Amino acid sequence: MQEMLGGDLSRWQPHLKTAKAPAVFCEMMDFGIRHFKCATVREARYLIQAADEQNQAVDLLLAINLGGRNLLDFADLAKRHPQHDLALLTESPEHATNITRQHPQLRLWIDLDPGNHRSGIPLDQPERIQATVEATGTSLAGLHFYEGLVTDTCPDIRKQKCFALYGELMKVHQRLSPPNEPLPLLTSGTPSFEAALSYPYFQNIPHRVGPGTVIYWDNTSEEYGIEGFQFAATIATRVNSRPTDQHFTCDAGSKTLDAACGDPVGVIVKFPNWHAQTPNEEHLPFFAPQRDAPSAGTLLEIRPRHVCPTVNLAEQALLLEGDRIIGLTSIASRAHDAGPYPEILDNLPGQSFP
């Protein structure tokens, strides 16, 4: 990744929704990374804790248009740790005004919708974009643009589609940027970061990319044809049944692997010819076309198709150097916080929930 960035780590703002483990956060900071993205307040909390332990200041964007209790918790985190630069997304003047008035310690990135309508302001709504920028005032951190809809496996097609989107984004960026002071721009996950790094206009402005899956890599990322990365997170699973010499079942089901990412959900390392079938909760059946199904009790290693949910489903992980186990680490920032909070307890069934 450093090589792809031309040696400039300041152009990378990796998403922590993949890494999840404070031990890995520390590895990233040891490497010199100071800009991060995350998706939950828990991820933010554990990054801040790791950064404080290493006496490092970080720049963190929680890439959600936060509201409610999550907003209050994140704002409190920023207030208690002013040495770090904490920010979140905004997509309306009303939201931006509320943040600047109630939580001035937070910075704001304007979230722009590339066309998949998951979040952000569509590029063809200039009045709303302008009003939101004005509402952020001095809290404006930059423009956020996640072109996650571009997932073609052919690199040339991805680049062509991304460049078309960047052309529209460039017009918005030029219109909003003060003279001789271009706004910072944050784009791209794993499928499109190569295209973004090669886009000429981005070379002359403050621009970063945000891929996080590259930290561990997975089978989906491998299909994009991006070279230079290795698989760093796999699943240890054991065969618990062998009905026939062509069929066997492992104990890694949908509570271990992402069942929504498409087929196959994973590939067995060293035995890619064994085909994973549809998983159940604690069972993953396989078909062995060459009638070489392993015996019950065999320990195998699976590379997940989508590594991020797999990490989130685990509480602990073994850390390895090659084949040598060097420790056990906690996936501390997995899952979500739920309280208890007085306002939740005050809104039990029979009362309206805010």
N, C-alpha and C positions, 0 to 999 in steps of 0.2 A: 504493500500500500504506500509506503514511503517513497518507493521508486516511482510509482504512478503519479504521486503528488510532486514529482520533481524535487524531492527532498524537503518540501515545505509542509510540515505537519500542521501548520496553522490553517491550511485549507481543508482540514478534515474535522468534522464534528460528528463522531460516530454515535449511533443510537444505542442506548443501553438496554433497550427492550430485549436484545439478544443476549448480552453478556450476563446480566443479572447477579453475578457473584462479586462481592467486594474484593476478593483476592485478584480477580481479573481486572477490576477497576484500577487497582494498584499497579498491576502490570502495565496497563495502558498509560498511567501517569508516569511510571518509571521510564517509559519509552519517550515521553515528552509531550503527550497529548494533553491539552488543557481545555479544549472546547468539546462539549457533549450535548446530546439530546436525550430525552427520556419520555416515558408515557405515563408514569404514575408518580404520585408524591412519595411513595415508598422507595422507588428507584432514586429519586432526588435525595431523599434523606440518607440513604446508604452511600451515595456518591459523596455527599458533603462530609459525612463521617470519615470516609476513607481519605478524602482530601485533607481534612484537618489533621488526621493522624500523620500524614506525610508532610504537613506544613506547606500545602500547595493551595493556591487560589485557582478556582475553575470558573468557566463561563458555561452555564447550563440553561438550555431551553427545554421546558416541559411542553412538548408539541401537541397540546390540546387547548381548546378554547374553554378554559376552566370556569366553573361556577359552583355555587353551593359550598358544602363543607370542604371539598377538595381545594377550592380556591383559598378558603380561610387557612387551611393547614399549610399550603404552599407559601402564602403570604407571611405566615408566622415563621416559617423556616427561613425565608429571606430576611426577615427582621432580626432574627437571632443570629444570623451568619452574614453580616454586611460585608465581610471580606470577599464573598463570592458574588458573581454577577448572575442573578436568577431572572429568568424571563418566561413568558408564556405566549401563546398565540391569541390573536383577536381577529374577529371578522365582522364587527359592526361598530358604528360610532357609539351606540349605547353601552356596549360591553367595555369598549376602550375608555369611555368617560368614567364609568364606574371604577375601573382599575386605577386610573390616574388620580381619582379623588380619594378612594378608600385605601388603596395599597400602592402609594407612590414609590415604595422600595422595589417594585417589580418593573422590569423592562417589558416591552411589547414588540412582537413581530407580527406584521400584517400577513395573514394567511391567504394566499391566492389559489383559486381552484383552477387546475390545469384542464378540466373538462370531464373528470370522472364523477364530480358532484358528491364526493365523500365529505369534504369540508372546505372552508375557505370562501372567498368572494370570487365569483366568475370574472374572468378578464374583460368581458363585455359589459361590465357594470362600473364604468369609470367614476360616476358620481358617488357611489357607495364606497369605492376604494378611496377616493379623495377625502370624503367625509371621515372615514375611519382613520386615515393618516393624520388629519387635522386634530382629531379627538385624542390621539396619543400624545400630542405635544412633545415635551422633551423626553418622554419615556420611549420614544420610537427607537427600536434596535435595528430594524431592517425589514426585508421582504422574504417570506417563506413560500417555497414553491415545490411541492412534492409530486413529481410526475410518475406516480406509482402505477398508472394505467398502462405504461409502456413496458410490456413483458415479453415481447417477441424473442424467440431463442436466437434469431440471426442478428449478430452485432450490427451489421450494416443497416438492416431495417430499423433496429432500435435507434441507431444514430440519426437516421433520416427523420423518424417520427419525433424524436426529441428536439432536433434542430428546428423543426416546424413550430413546436411549442415554445422554444426559446425565442424564436423570432417575435412571437406575440408578447412574451414576457418582457423582452427587451424594450418594446414600445412603451409598456407601462412603466418600466424602470426609468427610462429616460424622461418620461413626463413627470415623474414624482421626485426625481433626484434634484437637489439644489445645484446651481451652477458650480462646477469644479469640485463637487462634493458628492460623489455617487453613493447611494444608499447601499449598505451591506446586503448581500443576497445569499440565501441558504437554499440549496436544491438537492434533489436526488437521493434515492436509496441505492441498493446494490445493483439492480438491473441497469440503471442509467448513469451511474456516476462517471463512467469512462467517457460517455458522450459529453457530459457537462464539462469535464476537465479539458476537453478538446475544443469546446465552443469558443470561437475567437473573441466575441464580445466580453465573455467572462474573464478573459485574461487581464483586462485593464480596469477591473473594479474589485472591491472587496467581496470575494466569493468563496464559499465553502460548500462541500458536499457532505452528506450525512449517512453513508452506508454503515450498518452495524453488523449485518450477517457475515461480513468478511472476517470478523473476529474468529468465528468458529467454522464458517463455510457449511454448505449442505448440498444435497443432490440437485435441488432447484437452481441454486447459484451456479453449480457446475454446468448445467444445461445452457447457461447464457454464453458460454464460450469465452469467459474472462480467464485469462491465464495468470499463473503465478501464485495461486492460493492452495492451501492444503486443508484437509479435514482435521479439525481439532476437537470435535465433540462427537462422541459416538455412544451408543447404548449397549450395555452388557445385558444379554438376555439368555435365558436357558430354555432348552427344548423340554416341554412338559408332557408331550404326547406325540406318538408316531403311529397313527392308525394304519398306514400302508407304506410301502417303500417309495411311494410318490407323494406322500402327504405327512406333514409334521406341523406342530403348533408350538410357538414360543410364548413366553409370559409377558410380552410387551404389546399391549393392545392400545385402544384409543385413550386410555389414561396415562399412556407413556408417549405416544406418537400423535402427531396432528392428523386426525382422520378426515379433515376437510380440505386438505391440500392437493388431493388427487391421487391417482394410483401410479406406481406403488408408494405407500407411505414411507417405505424404507428399503434399503438394499443391504444384504448381508455381506460384510467385508470378506473378500477372498472367495465368495461363492455367489456371484451376481446372477448365475443361471437359476438359482432358486427364487421363484416368483412369489412375492407377498400377495396375499389375497385381502379381502375386506376385513379390517380388524373388528373385534368385539372389545368389550371394556378391558379385559385382562388376557385376551387371547389374540394372537396374530397367526393365522394359518398360512402355510406356504405350500407351494406345489413344486416338486422336484422332478422335472421332465425326464431326467436320466436315471430315475429309480435309485438315487443315492441319498435318500432322506436320512439325516443324522439320527442317531438313537436318542431316546429320552435321557435327559440329564446332561446333554452336550451344551457347553457354554459357547455362545456365539456373540458377534459384534455387529450391530446395525448402524448404518449411516442414515440419519433421517432425511426425508425429502424436504421438510421445513423444520429447521432447528429451533427457531424461537419459541414455539409452544412447548416443545420437548423440554427445553431448559426450564420454562416456567412451571412445568408439571413436576419437576424434581425438587426435593428439599436439600439434597447434598450431592456432591460430585467428587469422584476421585481425581486428584491431580497427578498427571504422569509426565515424566521426562523419558521419551521413547517408550519402552515397555516397563519402566521402573515406576512403581507407585511412590510418590513423595509426600502425599498427605491427603487429608479429607477436608473439603471446604464446604461452606454453607452457601446455598443459593438464596441469600438473605432477602434480596429485593423481589422475589417471586410473589405472585398473587397480589391481593389488594388489602388495604386496611379497611376496617368497618366500624371502628369505634371501640368501646361504647361511648356515645356522646349523649348528653342530656336531651338535646333536641330530638334525637331519634327515639329515645326511651319515652319522651313525652308524646310521641306520635304513634302509639300502638294502635292496633285495629279498633275502629270506631271513631278515629280522628283523622282529619285530613293530613296528608303528608306534604311538606312544602316542596 
